[in-house]
Structure formats: C-alpha cells, structure tokens
Amino acid sequence: MGRAMRTVVGLGATIYLTAAGWFFILVPWSHFWANHVLPGVPLWLARLLAQPALRGALGGFGVLHFAVAFVWLDSALRKQ
C-alpha cells in the first residue's frame, strides 16, 4: 500500500473513531436516547439501557474511541 493510501486510510479511521466517540459520549444522555431508542426496544432491555451506569459505560467506550483515534493520528504524523 502506498504512502498516500496509508495516509487516507489513517485519516478516515481517525475521523470515524472521533465521530463514534462523540456518538457514544453524547447520545446516551440525550433526548434522542429517551425518545427514540428506549421506546423501540423490549421493556427488559429498556430498563437496562436507562441505567446511568450503562450510559456511563457507553461514555467510557466513547472516550476509548478518542484515545485510539489519537494513537492513530499520532502514529500517522510520526511516520511522515
């Protein structure tokens, strides 16, 4: 794979990971979650998804996405 292609793939992965990080941090605490996600799932799952601990775990998963995006970006910048 050429250098330009590696750069494009790395940049694409970084953009994806950053967007996914924002999604997992913001959406579980938004009105969208309460109004669209929870009513559309079975009651037992809605109870689980409404728990603040699970929402916090999803937020932590979002922070993990940011960390991985930073490592990808840092690695790409060091290779140039």
PDB file with SEQRES, HELIX, SHEET and CRYST1 records, atoms N, CA, C and O in Angstrom:
SEQRES   1 A   80  MET GLY ARG ALA MET ARG THR VAL VAL GLY LEU GLY ALA          
SEQRES   2 A   80  THR ILE TYR LEU THR ALA ALA GLY TRP PHE PHE ILE LEU          
SEQRES   3 A   80  VAL PRO TRP SER HIS PHE TRP ALA ASN HIS VAL LEU PRO          
SEQRES   4 A   80  GLY VAL PRO LEU TRP LEU ALA ARG LEU LEU ALA GLN PRO          
SEQRES   5 A   80  ALA LEU ARG GLY ALA LEU GLY GLY PHE GLY VAL LEU HIS          
SEQRES   6 A   80  PHE ALA VAL ALA PHE VAL TRP LEU ASP SER ALA LEU ARG          
SEQRES   7 A   80  LYS GLN                                                      
HELIX    1 AA1 ARG A    3  LEU A   26  1                                  24    
HELIX    2 AA2 VAL A   27  TRP A   29  5                                   3    
HELIX    3 AA3 HIS A   31  PHE A   32  1                                   2    
HELIX    4 AA4 TRP A   33  VAL A   37  3                                   5    
HELIX    5 AA5 LEU A   38  GLY A   40  5                                   3    
HELIX    6 AA6 LEU A   43  LEU A   49  1                                   7    
HELIX    7 AA7 PRO A   52  LYS A   79  1                                  28    
CRYST1    1.000    1.000    1.000  90.00  90.00  90.00 P 1           1          
ATOM      1  N   MET A   1       0.848  -1.165   0.000  1.00  0.00           N  
ATOM      2  CA  MET A   1       0.000   0.000   0.000  1.00  0.00           C  
ATOM      3  C   MET A   1       0.896   1.230   0.000  1.00  0.00           C  
ATOM      4  O   MET A   1       1.866   1.302   0.754  1.00  0.00           O  
ATOM      5  N   GLY A   2       0.571   2.174  -0.831  1.00  0.00           N  
ATOM      6  CA  GLY A   2       1.382   3.371  -0.950  1.00  0.00           C  
ATOM      7  C   GLY A   2       1.232   4.305   0.231  1.00  0.00           C  
ATOM      8  O   GLY A   2       0.320   4.181   1.050  1.00  0.00           O  
ATOM      9  N   ARG A   3       2.145   5.229   0.288  1.00  0.00           N  
ATOM     10  CA  ARG A   3       2.153   6.191   1.396  1.00  0.00           C  
ATOM     11  C   ARG A   3       0.879   7.038   1.418  1.00  0.00           C  
ATOM     12  O   ARG A   3       0.312   7.284   2.483  1.00  0.00           O  
ATOM     13  N   ALA A   4       0.436   7.481   0.250  1.00  0.00           N  
ATOM     14  CA  ALA A   4      -0.782   8.302   0.183  1.00  0.00           C  
ATOM     15  C   ALA A   4      -1.997   7.505   0.637  1.00  0.00           C  
ATOM     16  O   ALA A   4      -2.863   8.028   1.338  1.00  0.00           O  
ATOM     17  N   MET A   5      -2.056   6.233   0.235  1.00  0.00           N  
ATOM     18  CA  MET A   5      -3.189   5.404   0.626  1.00  0.00           C  
ATOM     19  C   MET A   5      -3.202   5.177   2.138  1.00  0.00           C  
ATOM     20  O   MET A   5      -4.262   5.211   2.762  1.00  0.00           O  
ATOM     21  N   ARG A   6      -2.024   4.946   2.729  1.00  0.00           N  
ATOM     22  CA  ARG A   6      -1.947   4.785   4.197  1.00  0.00           C  
ATOM     23  C   ARG A   6      -2.418   6.047   4.893  1.00  0.00           C  
ATOM     24  O   ARG A   6      -3.102   5.973   5.913  1.00  0.00           O  
ATOM     25  N   THR A   7      -2.064   7.194   4.360  1.00  0.00           N  
ATOM     26  CA  THR A   7      -2.489   8.460   4.948  1.00  0.00           C  
ATOM     27  C   THR A   7      -4.000   8.620   4.881  1.00  0.00           C  
ATOM     28  O   THR A   7      -4.631   9.035   5.853  1.00  0.00           O  
ATOM     29  N   VAL A   8      -4.576   8.290   3.732  1.00  0.00           N  
ATOM     30  CA  VAL A   8      -6.030   8.404   3.568  1.00  0.00           C  
ATOM     31  C   VAL A   8      -6.754   7.439   4.502  1.00  0.00           C  
ATOM     32  O   VAL A   8      -7.740   7.814   5.137  1.00  0.00           O  
ATOM     33  N   VAL A   9      -6.276   6.205   4.590  1.00  0.00           N  
ATOM     34  CA  VAL A   9      -6.905   5.220   5.475  1.00  0.00           C  
ATOM     35  C   VAL A   9      -6.767   5.656   6.931  1.00  0.00           C  
ATOM     36  O   VAL A   9      -7.724   5.558   7.699  1.00  0.00           O  
ATOM     37  N   GLY A  10      -5.610   6.125   7.308  1.00  0.00           N  
ATOM     38  CA  GLY A  10      -5.406   6.601   8.680  1.00  0.00           C  
ATOM     39  C   GLY A  10      -6.279   7.788   9.019  1.00  0.00           C  
ATOM     40  O   GLY A  10      -6.839   7.863  10.112  1.00  0.00           O  
ATOM     41  N   LEU A  11      -6.397   8.719   8.082  1.00  0.00           N  
ATOM     42  CA  LEU A  11      -7.252   9.872   8.303  1.00  0.00           C  
ATOM     43  C   LEU A  11      -8.718   9.447   8.382  1.00  0.00           C  
ATOM     44  O   LEU A  11      -9.461   9.945   9.229  1.00  0.00           O  
ATOM     45  N   GLY A  12      -9.132   8.547   7.522  1.00  0.00           N  
ATOM     46  CA  GLY A  12     -10.506   8.048   7.563  1.00  0.00           C  
ATOM     47  C   GLY A  12     -10.809   7.335   8.870  1.00  0.00           C  
ATOM     48  O   GLY A  12     -11.877   7.528   9.451  1.00  0.00           O  
ATOM     49  N   ALA A  13      -9.880   6.514   9.336  1.00  0.00           N  
ATOM     50  CA  ALA A  13     -10.069   5.818  10.604  1.00  0.00           C  
ATOM     51  C   ALA A  13     -10.136   6.803  11.758  1.00  0.00           C  
ATOM     52  O   ALA A  13     -10.933   6.633  12.681  1.00  0.00           O  
ATOM     53  N   THR A  14      -9.308   7.823  11.708  1.00  0.00           N  
ATOM     54  CA  THR A  14      -9.314   8.837  12.768  1.00  0.00           C  
ATOM     55  C   THR A  14     -10.638   9.600  12.797  1.00  0.00           C  
ATOM     56  O   THR A  14     -11.188   9.852  13.869  1.00  0.00           O  
ATOM     57  N   ILE A  15     -11.143   9.963  11.635  1.00  0.00           N  
ATOM     58  CA  ILE A  15     -12.427  10.670  11.559  1.00  0.00           C  
ATOM     59  C   ILE A  15     -13.549   9.775  12.074  1.00  0.00           C  
ATOM     60  O   ILE A  15     -14.396  10.217  12.849  1.00  0.00           O  
ATOM     61  N   TYR A  16     -13.552   8.505  11.636  1.00  0.00           N  
ATOM     62  CA  TYR A  16     -14.578   7.579  12.110  1.00  0.00           C  
ATOM     63  C   TYR A  16     -14.527   7.421  13.630  1.00  0.00           C  
ATOM     64  O   TYR A  16     -15.556   7.518  14.299  1.00  0.00           O  
ATOM     65  N   LEU A  17     -13.334   7.178  14.172  1.00  0.00           N  
ATOM     66  CA  LEU A  17     -13.209   6.961  15.611  1.00  0.00           C  
ATOM     67  C   LEU A  17     -13.613   8.195  16.406  1.00  0.00           C  
ATOM     68  O   LEU A  17     -14.213   8.073  17.474  1.00  0.00           O  
ATOM     69  N   THR A  18     -13.292   9.377  15.902  1.00  0.00           N  
ATOM     70  CA  THR A  18     -13.696  10.606  16.584  1.00  0.00           C  
ATOM     71  C   THR A  18     -15.217  10.769  16.558  1.00  0.00           C  
ATOM     72  O   THR A  18     -15.822  11.117  17.572  1.00  0.00           O  
ATOM     73  N   ALA A  19     -15.829  10.522  15.410  1.00  0.00           N  
ATOM     74  CA  ALA A  19     -17.297  10.628  15.310  1.00  0.00           C  
ATOM     75  C   ALA A  19     -17.980   9.601  16.209  1.00  0.00           C  
ATOM     76  O   ALA A  19     -18.954   9.918  16.891  1.00  0.00           O  
ATOM     77  N   ALA A  20     -17.471   8.378  16.209  1.00  0.00           N  
ATOM     78  CA  ALA A  20     -18.055   7.342  17.066  1.00  0.00           C  
ATOM     79  C   ALA A  20     -17.870   7.706  18.539  1.00  0.00           C  
ATOM     80  O   ALA A  20     -18.755   7.457  19.357  1.00  0.00           O  
ATOM     81  N   GLY A  21     -16.728   8.290  18.875  1.00  0.00           N  
ATOM     82  CA  GLY A  21     -16.505   8.726  20.252  1.00  0.00           C  
ATOM     83  C   GLY A  21     -17.530   9.753  20.687  1.00  0.00           C  
ATOM     84  O   GLY A  21     -18.109   9.641  21.768  1.00  0.00           O  
ATOM     85  N   TRP A  22     -17.758  10.756  19.848  1.00  0.00           N  
ATOM     86  CA  TRP A  22     -18.780  11.756  20.176  1.00  0.00           C  
ATOM     87  C   TRP A  22     -20.152  11.110  20.309  1.00  0.00           C  
ATOM     88  O   TRP A  22     -20.917  11.458  21.209  1.00  0.00           O  
ATOM     89  N   PHE A  23     -20.472  10.165  19.416  1.00  0.00           N  
ATOM     90  CA  PHE A  23     -21.763   9.480  19.479  1.00  0.00           C  
ATOM     91  C   PHE A  23     -21.935   8.783  20.821  1.00  0.00           C  
ATOM     92  O   PHE A  23     -22.948   8.973  21.494  1.00  0.00           O  
ATOM     93  N   PHE A  24     -20.950   7.974  21.218  1.00  0.00           N  
ATOM     94  CA  PHE A  24     -21.081   7.206  22.458  1.00  0.00           C  
ATOM     95  C   PHE A  24     -21.038   8.075  23.708  1.00  0.00           C  
ATOM     96  O   PHE A  24     -21.541   7.668  24.755  1.00  0.00           O  
ATOM     97  N   ILE A  25     -20.456   9.243  23.622  1.00  0.00           N  
ATOM     98  CA  ILE A  25     -20.435  10.145  24.780  1.00  0.00           C  
ATOM     99  C   ILE A  25     -21.739  10.934  24.895  1.00  0.00           C  
ATOM    100  O   ILE A  25     -22.279  11.083  25.991  1.00  0.00           O  
ATOM    101  N   LEU A  26     -22.240  11.433  23.779  1.00  0.00           N  
ATOM    102  CA  LEU A  26     -23.383  12.346  23.826  1.00  0.00           C  
ATOM    103  C   LEU A  26     -24.757  11.675  23.736  1.00  0.00           C  
ATOM    104  O   LEU A  26     -25.667  12.046  24.477  1.00  0.00           O  
ATOM    105  N   VAL A  27     -24.918  10.716  22.862  1.00  0.00           N  
ATOM    106  CA  VAL A  27     -26.250  10.169  22.576  1.00  0.00           C  
ATOM    107  C   VAL A  27     -26.901   9.488  23.782  1.00  0.00           C  
ATOM    108  O   VAL A  27     -28.094   9.705  23.996  1.00  0.00           O  
ATOM    109  N   PRO A  28     -26.196   8.673  24.589  1.00  0.00           N  
ATOM    110  CA  PRO A  28     -26.891   8.040  25.711  1.00  0.00           C  
ATOM    111  C   PRO A  28     -27.482   9.016  26.726  1.00  0.00           C  
ATOM    112  O   PRO A  28     -28.365   8.638  27.496  1.00  0.00           O  
ATOM    113  N   TRP A  29     -27.019  10.246  26.743  1.00  0.00           N  
ATOM    114  CA  TRP A  29     -27.517  11.235  27.692  1.00  0.00           C  
ATOM    115  C   TRP A  29     -28.477  12.233  27.046  1.00  0.00           C  
ATOM    116  O   TRP A  29     -28.909  13.186  27.694  1.00  0.00           O  
ATOM    117  N   SER A  30     -28.811  12.019  25.780  1.00  0.00           N  
ATOM    118  CA  SER A  30     -29.640  12.984  25.053  1.00  0.00           C  
ATOM    119  C   SER A  30     -31.117  12.601  25.079  1.00  0.00           C  
ATOM    120  O   SER A  30     -31.494  11.506  25.495  1.00  0.00           O  
ATOM    121  N   HIS A  31     -31.937  13.544  24.618  1.00  0.00           N  
ATOM    122  CA  HIS A  31     -33.374  13.284  24.488  1.00  0.00           C  
ATOM    123  C   HIS A  31     -33.631  12.243  23.406  1.00  0.00           C  
ATOM    124  O   HIS A  31     -34.608  11.497  23.484  1.00  0.00           O  
ATOM    125  N   PHE A  32     -32.770  12.185  22.405  1.00  0.00           N  
ATOM    126  CA  PHE A  32     -32.921  11.182  21.354  1.00  0.00           C  
ATOM    127  C   PHE A  32     -32.927   9.780  21.949  1.00  0.00           C  
ATOM    128  O   PHE A  32     -33.732   8.937  21.554  1.00  0.00           O  
ATOM    129  N   TRP A  33     -32.034   9.533  22.894  1.00  0.00           N  
ATOM    130  CA  TRP A  33     -31.942   8.222  23.547  1.00  0.00           C  
ATOM    131  C   TRP A  33     -33.263   7.892  24.243  1.00  0.00           C  
ATOM    132  O   TRP A  33     -33.799   6.795  24.089  1.00  0.00           O  
ATOM    133  N   ALA A  34     -33.778   8.853  25.007  1.00  0.00           N  
ATOM    134  CA  ALA A  34     -35.006   8.618  25.770  1.00  0.00           C  
ATOM    135  C   ALA A  34     -36.237   8.543  24.878  1.00  0.00           C  
ATOM    136  O   ALA A  34     -37.159   7.777  25.160  1.00  0.00           O  
ATOM    137  N   ASN A  35     -36.265   9.320  23.815  1.00  0.00           N  
ATOM    138  CA  ASN A  35     -37.472   9.397  22.992  1.00  0.00           C  
ATOM    139  C   ASN A  35     -37.506   8.417  21.832  1.00  0.00           C  
ATOM    140  O   ASN A  35     -38.588   8.067  21.360  1.00  0.00           O  
ATOM    141  N   HIS A  36     -36.347   7.963  21.358  1.00  0.00           N  
ATOM    142  CA  HIS A  36     -36.331   7.124  20.159  1.00  0.00           C  
ATOM    143  C   HIS A  36     -35.726   5.735  20.388  1.00  0.00           C  
ATOM    144  O   HIS A  36     -36.196   4.755  19.810  1.00  0.00           O  
ATOM    145  N   VAL A  37     -34.709   5.646  21.209  1.00  0.00           N  
ATOM    146  CA  VAL A  37     -34.061   4.352  21.406  1.00  0.00           C  
ATOM    147  C   VAL A  37     -34.813   3.510  22.422  1.00  0.00           C  
ATOM    148  O   VAL A  37     -35.159   2.361  22.144  1.00  0.00           O  
ATOM    149  N   LEU A  38     -35.068   4.071  23.594  1.00  0.00           N  
ATOM    150  CA  LEU A  38     -35.699   3.292  24.662  1.00  0.00           C  
ATOM    151  C   LEU A  38     -37.105   2.790  24.319  1.00  0.00           C  
ATOM    152  O   LEU A  38     -37.419   1.641  24.630  1.00  0.00           O  
ATOM    153  N   PRO A  39     -37.957   3.597  23.697  1.00  0.00           N  
ATOM    154  CA  PRO A  39     -39.290   3.067  23.368  1.00  0.00           C  
ATOM    155  C   PRO A  39     -39.273   1.967  22.302  1.00  0.00           C  
ATOM    156  O   PRO A  39     -40.243   1.219  22.187  1.00  0.00           O  
ATOM    157  N   GLY A  40     -38.222   1.856  21.542  1.00  0.00           N  
ATOM    158  CA  GLY A  40     -38.171   0.895  20.444  1.00  0.00           C  
ATOM    159  C   GLY A  40     -37.592  -0.464  20.810  1.00  0.00           C  
ATOM    160  O   GLY A  40     -37.457  -1.324  19.940  1.00  0.00           O  
ATOM    161  N   VAL A  41     -37.250  -0.676  22.067  1.00  0.00           N  
ATOM    162  CA  VAL A  41     -36.652  -1.950  22.471  1.00  0.00           C  
ATOM    163  C   VAL A  41     -37.568  -2.637  23.483  1.00  0.00           C  
ATOM    164  O   VAL A  41     -38.435  -1.987  24.067  1.00  0.00           O  
ATOM    165  N   PRO A  42     -37.388  -3.942  23.698  1.00  0.00           N  
ATOM    166  CA  PRO A  42     -38.209  -4.636  24.711  1.00  0.00           C  
ATOM    167  C   PRO A  42     -38.036  -4.000  26.093  1.00  0.00           C  
ATOM    168  O   PRO A  42     -37.007  -3.391  26.386  1.00  0.00           O  
ATOM    169  N   LEU A  43     -39.048  -4.150  26.922  1.00  0.00           N  
ATOM    170  CA  LEU A  43     -39.067  -3.496  28.230  1.00  0.00           C  
ATOM    171  C   LEU A  43     -37.858  -3.875  29.083  1.00  0.00           C  
ATOM    172  O   LEU A  43     -37.281  -3.011  29.743  1.00  0.00           O  
ATOM    173  N   TRP A  44     -37.464  -5.151  29.081  1.00  0.00           N  
ATOM    174  CA  TRP A  44     -36.324  -5.563  29.901  1.00  0.00           C  
ATOM    175  C   TRP A  44     -35.042  -4.874  29.452  1.00  0.00           C  
ATOM    176  O   TRP A  44     -34.191  -4.528  30.272  1.00  0.00           O  
ATOM    177  N   LEU A  45     -34.911  -4.679  28.137  1.00  0.00           N  
ATOM    178  CA  LEU A  45     -33.718  -4.021  27.615  1.00  0.00           C  
ATOM    179  C   LEU A  45     -33.783  -2.510  27.853  1.00  0.00           C  
ATOM    180  O   LEU A  45     -32.758  -1.879  28.111  1.00  0.00           O  
ATOM    181  N   ALA A  46     -34.977  -1.933  27.770  1.00  0.00           N  
ATOM    182  CA  ALA A  46     -35.136  -0.501  28.031  1.00  0.00           C  
ATOM    183  C   ALA A  46     -34.729  -0.167  29.463  1.00  0.00           C  
ATOM    184  O   ALA A  46     -34.101   0.863  29.713  1.00  0.00           O  
ATOM    185  N   ARG A  47     -35.086  -1.036  30.394  1.00  0.00           N  
ATOM    186  CA  ARG A  47     -34.689  -0.809  31.797  1.00  0.00           C  
ATOM    187  C   ARG A  47     -33.169  -0.817  31.938  1.00  0.00           C  
ATOM    188  O   ARG A  47     -32.595  -0.008  32.668  1.00  0.00           O  
ATOM    189  N   LEU A  48     -32.534  -1.735  31.234  1.00  0.00           N  
ATOM    190  CA  LEU A  48     -31.074  -1.815  31.283  1.00  0.00           C  
ATOM    191  C   LEU A  48     -30.441  -0.587  30.628  1.00  0.00           C  
ATOM    192  O   LEU A  48     -29.508  -0.004  31.180  1.00  0.00           O  
ATOM    193  N   LEU A  49     -30.940  -0.197  29.466  1.00  0.00           N  
ATOM    194  CA  LEU A  49     -30.371   0.938  28.736  1.00  0.00           C  
ATOM    195  C   LEU A  49     -30.625   2.279  29.427  1.00  0.00           C  
ATOM    196  O   LEU A  49     -29.930   3.257  29.153  1.00  0.00           O  
ATOM    197  N   ALA A  50     -31.608   2.330  30.315  1.00  0.00           N  
ATOM    198  CA  ALA A  50     -31.906   3.566  31.032  1.00  0.00           C  
ATOM    199  C   ALA A  50     -31.023   3.752  32.264  1.00  0.00           C  
ATOM    200  O   ALA A  50     -31.029   4.827  32.864  1.00  0.00           O  
ATOM    201  N   GLN A  51     -30.272   2.736  32.647  1.00  0.00           N  
ATOM    202  CA  GLN A  51     -29.430   2.809  33.835  1.00  0.00           C  
ATOM    203  C   GLN A  51     -28.264   3.771  33.626  1.00  0.00           C  
ATOM    204  O   GLN A  51     -27.564   3.685  32.617  1.00  0.00           O  
ATOM    205  N   PRO A  52     -28.051   4.681  34.565  1.00  0.00           N  
ATOM    206  CA  PRO A  52     -26.918   5.612  34.438  1.00  0.00           C  
ATOM    207  C   PRO A  52     -25.564   4.903  34.345  1.00  0.00           C  
ATOM    208  O   PRO A  52     -24.652   5.406  33.688  1.00  0.00           O  
ATOM    209  N   ALA A  53     -25.422   3.756  34.987  1.00  0.00           N  
ATOM    210  CA  ALA A  53     -24.142   3.035  34.921  1.00  0.00           C  
ATOM    211  C   ALA A  53     -23.860   2.563  33.497  1.00  0.00           C  
ATOM    212  O   ALA A  53     -22.719   2.638  33.038  1.00  0.00           O  
ATOM    213  N   LEU A  54     -24.865   2.088  32.804  1.00  0.00           N  
ATOM    214  CA  LEU A  54     -24.663   1.645  31.426  1.00  0.00           C  
ATOM    215  C   LEU A  54     -24.390   2.838  30.513  1.00  0.00           C  
ATOM    216  O   LEU A  54     -23.555   2.760  29.612  1.00  0.00           O  
ATOM    217  N   ARG A  55     -25.092   3.927  30.747  1.00  0.00           N  
ATOM    218  CA  ARG A  55     -24.841   5.138  29.963  1.00  0.00           C  
ATOM    219  C   ARG A  55     -23.418   5.622  30.188  1.00  0.00           C  
ATOM    220  O   ARG A  55     -22.748   6.046  29.247  1.00  0.00           O  
ATOM    221  N   GLY A  56     -22.956   5.560  31.428  1.00  0.00           N  
ATOM    222  CA  GLY A  56     -21.581   5.944  31.732  1.00  0.00           C  
ATOM    223  C   GLY A  56     -20.573   5.016  31.069  1.00  0.00           C  
ATOM    224  O   GLY A  56     -19.526   5.457  30.596  1.00  0.00           O  
ATOM    225  N   ALA A  57     -20.901   3.718  31.040  1.00  0.00           N  
ATOM    226  CA  ALA A  57     -20.009   2.762  30.369  1.00  0.00           C  
ATOM    227  C   ALA A  57     -19.935   3.071  28.875  1.00  0.00           C  
ATOM    228  O   ALA A  57     -18.861   2.975  28.282  1.00  0.00           O  
ATOM    229  N   LEU A  58     -21.048   3.436  28.265  1.00  0.00           N  
ATOM    230  CA  LEU A  58     -21.029   3.819  26.852  1.00  0.00           C  
ATOM    231  C   LEU A  58     -20.198   5.084  26.652  1.00  0.00           C  
ATOM    232  O   LEU A  58     -19.479   5.207  25.661  1.00  0.00           O  
ATOM    233  N   GLY A  59     -20.297   6.020  27.591  1.00  0.00           N  
ATOM    234  CA  GLY A  59     -19.460   7.217  27.526  1.00  0.00           C  
ATOM    235  C   GLY A  59     -17.978   6.867  27.629  1.00  0.00           C  
ATOM    236  O   GLY A  59     -17.149   7.446  26.928  1.00  0.00           O  
ATOM    237  N   GLY A  60     -17.650   5.920  28.503  1.00  0.00           N  
ATOM    238  CA  GLY A  60     -16.268   5.454  28.606  1.00  0.00           C  
ATOM    239  C   GLY A  60     -15.792   4.797  27.324  1.00  0.00           C  
ATOM    240  O   GLY A  60     -14.634   4.948  26.936  1.00  0.00           O  
ATOM    241  N   PHE A  61     -16.688   4.066  26.665  1.00  0.00           N  
ATOM    242  CA  PHE A  61     -16.372   3.465  25.378  1.00  0.00           C  
ATOM    243  C   PHE A  61     -16.083   4.560  24.352  1.00  0.00           C  
ATOM    244  O   PHE A  61     -15.216   4.397  23.494  1.00  0.00           O  
ATOM    245  N   GLY A  62     -16.814   5.682  24.441  1.00  0.00           N  
ATOM    246  CA  GLY A  62     -16.557   6.821  23.560  1.00  0.00           C  
ATOM    247  C   GLY A  62     -15.196   7.439  23.815  1.00  0.00           C  
ATOM    248  O   GLY A  62     -14.491   7.810  22.877  1.00  0.00           O  
ATOM    249  N   VAL A  63     -14.827   7.550  25.080  1.00  0.00           N  
ATOM    250  CA  VAL A  63     -13.506   8.084  25.420  1.00  0.00           C  
ATOM    251  C   VAL A  63     -12.417   7.156  24.885  1.00  0.00           C  
ATOM    252  O   VAL A  63     -11.375   7.621  24.422  1.00  0.00           O  
ATOM    253  N   LEU A  64     -12.654   5.851  24.947  1.00  0.00           N  
ATOM    254  CA  LEU A  64     -11.710   4.889  24.385  1.00  0.00           C  
ATOM    255  C   LEU A  64     -11.542   5.111  22.880  1.00  0.00           C  
ATOM    256  O   LEU A  64     -10.434   4.993  22.358  1.00  0.00           O  
ATOM    257  N   HIS A  65     -12.622   5.427  22.188  1.00  0.00           N  
ATOM    258  CA  HIS A  65     -12.540   5.737  20.758  1.00  0.00           C  
ATOM    259  C   HIS A  65     -11.639   6.953  20.517  1.00  0.00           C  
ATOM    260  O   HIS A  65     -10.840   6.963  19.580  1.00  0.00           O  
ATOM    261  N   PHE A  66     -11.773   7.977  21.367  1.00  0.00           N  
ATOM    262  CA  PHE A  66     -10.907   9.149  21.236  1.00  0.00           C  
ATOM    263  C   PHE A  66      -9.442   8.779  21.443  1.00  0.00           C  
ATOM    264  O   PHE A  66      -8.570   9.260  20.720  1.00  0.00           O  
ATOM    265  N   ALA A  67      -9.174   7.928  22.423  1.00  0.00           N  
ATOM    266  CA  ALA A  67      -7.793   7.525  22.690  1.00  0.00           C  
ATOM    267  C   ALA A  67      -7.204   6.782  21.497  1.00  0.00           C  
ATOM    268  O   ALA A  67      -6.062   7.034  21.112  1.00  0.00           O  
ATOM    269  N   VAL A  68      -7.970   5.874  20.915  1.00  0.00           N  
ATOM    270  CA  VAL A  68      -7.487   5.128  19.755  1.00  0.00           C  
ATOM    271  C   VAL A  68      -7.283   6.067  18.570  1.00  0.00           C  
ATOM    272  O   VAL A  68      -6.308   5.931  17.831  1.00  0.00           O  
ATOM    273  N   ALA A  69      -8.200   7.021  18.386  1.00  0.00           N  
ATOM    274  CA  ALA A  69      -8.049   7.993  17.297  1.00  0.00           C  
ATOM    275  C   ALA A  69      -6.774   8.807  17.487  1.00  0.00           C  
ATOM    276  O   ALA A  69      -6.063   9.079  16.520  1.00  0.00           O  
ATOM    277  N   PHE A  70      -6.481   9.197  18.724  1.00  0.00           N  
ATOM    278  CA  PHE A  70      -5.265   9.951  18.990  1.00  0.00           C  
ATOM    279  C   PHE A  70      -4.022   9.124  18.649  1.00  0.00           C  
ATOM    280  O   PHE A  70      -3.075   9.641  18.057  1.00  0.00           O  
ATOM    281  N   VAL A  71      -4.026   7.844  19.022  1.00  0.00           N  
ATOM    282  CA  VAL A  71      -2.881   6.977  18.730  1.00  0.00           C  
ATOM    283  C   VAL A  71      -2.705   6.824  17.223  1.00  0.00           C  
ATOM    284  O   VAL A  71      -1.582   6.884  16.724  1.00  0.00           O  
ATOM    285  N   TRP A  72      -3.804   6.627  16.493  1.00  0.00           N  
ATOM    286  CA  TRP A  72      -3.718   6.509  15.021  1.00  0.00           C  
ATOM    287  C   TRP A  72      -3.139   7.783  14.419  1.00  0.00           C  
ATOM    288  O   TRP A  72      -2.247   7.728  13.573  1.00  0.00           O  
ATOM    289  N   LEU A  73      -3.648   8.927  14.859  1.00  0.00           N  
ATOM    290  CA  LEU A  73      -3.198  10.195  14.311  1.00  0.00           C  
ATOM    291  C   LEU A  73      -1.738  10.455  14.674  1.00  0.00           C  
ATOM    292  O   LEU A  73      -0.955  10.896  13.833  1.00  0.00           O  
ATOM    293  N   ASP A  74      -1.380  10.187  15.906  1.00  0.00           N  
ATOM    294  CA  ASP A  74      -0.001  10.373  16.336  1.00  0.00           C  
ATOM    295  C   ASP A  74       0.938   9.465  15.547  1.00  0.00           C  
ATOM    296  O   ASP A  74       2.019   9.885  15.134  1.00  0.00           O  
ATOM    297  N   SER A  75       0.527   8.241  15.346  1.00  0.00           N  
ATOM    298  CA  SER A  75       1.341   7.302  14.574  1.00  0.00           C  
ATOM    299  C   SER A  75       1.505   7.769  13.125  1.00  0.00           C  
ATOM    300  O   SER A  75       2.596   7.690  12.561  1.00  0.00           O  
ATOM    301  N   ALA A  76       0.429   8.248  12.539  1.00  0.00           N  
ATOM    302  CA  ALA A  76       0.485   8.711  11.148  1.00  0.00           C  
ATOM    303  C   ALA A  76       1.391   9.938  11.022  1.00  0.00           C  
ATOM    304  O   ALA A  76       2.140  10.057  10.052  1.00  0.00           O  
ATOM    305  N   LEU A  77       1.327  10.834  11.982  1.00  0.00           N  
ATOM    306  CA  LEU A  77       2.151  12.045  11.919  1.00  0.00           C  
ATOM    307  C   LEU A  77       3.627  11.741  12.152  1.00  0.00           C  
ATOM    308  O   LEU A  77       4.491  12.411  11.587  1.00  0.00           O  
ATOM    309  N   ARG A  78       3.923  10.750  12.968  1.00  0.00           N  
ATOM    310  CA  ARG A  78       5.314  10.390  13.239  1.00  0.00           C  
ATOM    311  C   ARG A  78       5.973   9.723  12.026  1.00  0.00           C  
ATOM    312  O   ARG A  78       7.184   9.842  11.836  1.00  0.00           O  
ATOM    313  N   LYS A  79       5.190   9.029  11.216  1.00  0.00           N  
ATOM    314  CA  LYS A  79       5.753   8.331  10.054  1.00  0.00           C  
ATOM    315  C   LYS A  79       6.102   9.283   8.923  1.00  0.00           C  
ATOM    316  O   LYS A  79       6.845   8.906   8.018  1.00  0.00           O  
ATOM    317  N   GLN A  80       5.595  10.488   8.948  1.00  0.00           N  
ATOM    318  CA  GLN A  80       5.858  11.436   7.860  1.00  0.00           C  
ATOM    319  C   GLN A  80       7.098  12.212   8.058  1.00  0.00           C  
ATOM    320  O   GLN A  80       7.444  13.047   7.222  1.00  0.00           O  
TER     321      GLN A  80                                                      
END                                                                             
